[in-house]
Amino acid sequence: MPNDPNVLVGFNTNDDAGVYLLNEDLALVQTVDFFTPIVDDPFTFGQIAAANSLSDVYAMGGKPVSALSIVGFPEKGDTAILEQIIRGGLDKMKEANCTVIGGHSIRNDDIQFGYSVTGSIHPKKIWKNVGAQTNDAILLTKPLGTGIISTALKRERAEQSSVDAAIASMSQLNRTAAGVLHEVQAKTLTNCIHAVTDVTGFGLLGHAREMALGAPQQGIPACTIEIQHAAVPELPGALEAARQGMIPGGLKNNQEFLGGCVHFSEIVPEEARSLLYDPQTSGGLLISIAPECAEAALENLQAQKIAAARVGRVLPKGAALLTVT
C-alpha cells in the first residue's frame, strides 16, 4: 500500500481509478482497461474498448486528457483488422477530446485492446464509490444486459435489434451523464452527489456492494442499498436471452462472489436476478444522490437522451448489504 500523502485515492476503496495530487487545485486521475473482442466488427470493438477505458475517469468526476493504447495481436493476424480496431478507438477518443499520445503492442494469441487513460480533476471535487447516505436515491444511467446479449451473440442466438441496442449502449461515452451531474451539483451549491461508480464487470449488484461497504477507516459507515428490480432498465431482448440460458461465465462468478451479501424478495424472477448479476462492458454510472436532487438529475439526464432511471434507495445498514425487491 502506498504511503505517499499525495495519493488521494488508491487501493483502499476499490475505486474506479487512482487519483494523485499535483497541487492544491489539480490532481491526476489514472486508470487502465483492455479486453478481448465482444463484437464481430473491429471498428466497433475499438470504439467500445475506448469508451470502456474512458469510463473510469468520468466516474471519478474527472476530465480525460491523454491516453496510451494497449494492443495484443496474433503474429499472423490480418493487420487490416488491427487498423480498424485502432481507428475505432481513435474515433471515440476524439469524441472525448482525449489525445492518444502513444502505446505498446505485443504478439499475442488472442486480440486484446484498450487504453491507459490519464485525466485531470480538482482535488476537492472527486467522486468516490463510497459515501452513500441514508435516504439517498440510487440512479443508473444505462440499461443492463450487455454480457447476456454478447453471450447470445457468440451462440448465434441474439436478435439483431438486441445486438444493435447493446452496441449503441456500450459505445456511448459516460461524458454527458457525468456533465449533467456536475451541473446539478453546481446549481444546488451543495455536495449532493455522494457516491458514483460505473457498472462494469462486477455487474450492478457487485458495484452496488462496493458502494454499500463504505469505508469505516475513513469514517464512512456501511449501509444497505435497496434495488427495485422492476425499475432497472434492460436492453431489449436481455431478459428473454437470460430465460433461454444465455448466461456468461462472469455472471456466475459474480453470483458466487456476492453470496450472502444479497437478499432477494420472492417476487423477483430468476431472469431479473441474472440481469442484476450480469457483467457489463462500458456500462452506465451508478449514482447515490441526495433525494431532493434526484428528480432534477433524472430530468436533465433524460433531456440529454440518457436512459437514466431511479432504481433504488439507501437504507441504514441491515442484515444484508443489498436487498432486491
Phi, psi and omega in degrees: 000134182289142177258001182296120181294346179280351176281103182277326176224121180231233185275343195299325188245014181054038183288170186289330182210165174269152178230129182237127183284129173258314174206184188294344182244000187212134174223159177262139171253128183228137181207164178211141178201140175203157182199176179274162183300139176242358174227164185281324185282122185295322179298316179296320177301317178299319178298314182295317180299320179292313180300321179295318181292325180287335191302321183298325179293316177297322181294336178273351183093011184265177179242118178299139181240309183216163182212154173239130181278150177235122186229131166239129186212139181299144182302322182256019180288159179285113184295340176296326176294315179299320179300318181291322177299312181296320178298319178299316178298316179296324178301315182284325177295323177297318177301325181276358185056039179246126186269125175276117187250006179161198179169187180213139180231151176223158171283132183210145181298324180253149174288132175223143182205143177177196184216151161262122187244136174245133178230175177244153181200150174281133185302336181260009181234035181273132171265127176250169179272007174237158181124001179303139183242148180308136181082355175302150170271146176253121180248151176229135189255359175218151176289159180263162172125006184295324180292316180296316181291322177297322177294318177298322178297315179298328181267009179057041180238011185263138172288143182299325179297324178290318179297316180299318180294320179295317179297316179299319180293313183293331181278346183283126176292150172274011182297312183296317179299315179296321179297321177297318179298318177300317181295317179298316181294322180294323181289327182278343181059024177226165176274076184273346177268104189268331178201143179216140169212165173256150184267111181231234192298334180276358180074172181301315183292323179296318179284329174295325177300315179301322179293320183287334182296331183067199177213078184307326180294341177254011180079017179254107186286158173289161180214178172247132177253125179258127178250129173267107190299326182290342181271349184283122179288140179233151176293146180302131179089351184292314181295320179294320178296322177295320177299328181274004176086019178279070188253114179290155179300325180296329177297315179296321178297317179298317180299317180292320182294318183288329173043240184281008180287340188243133172246121179259136168292152181296339183282351184277115182291161185298320182294328177290324176296317179301318181300322182287336176271347190300126177291128183259149169250127181050051180283182183277183177272139172253123194233132170255114189230146178306136187301328181289346179256352189296314184294320178297318179298315180298314181299317181290323177296313181293328177296334178266016179064030173268128183281061185273152178211152173272113190248356181180194181208167180257131180242162172301153183304125178246202182293327179241146177294327183230136172234142179237122183246000000 
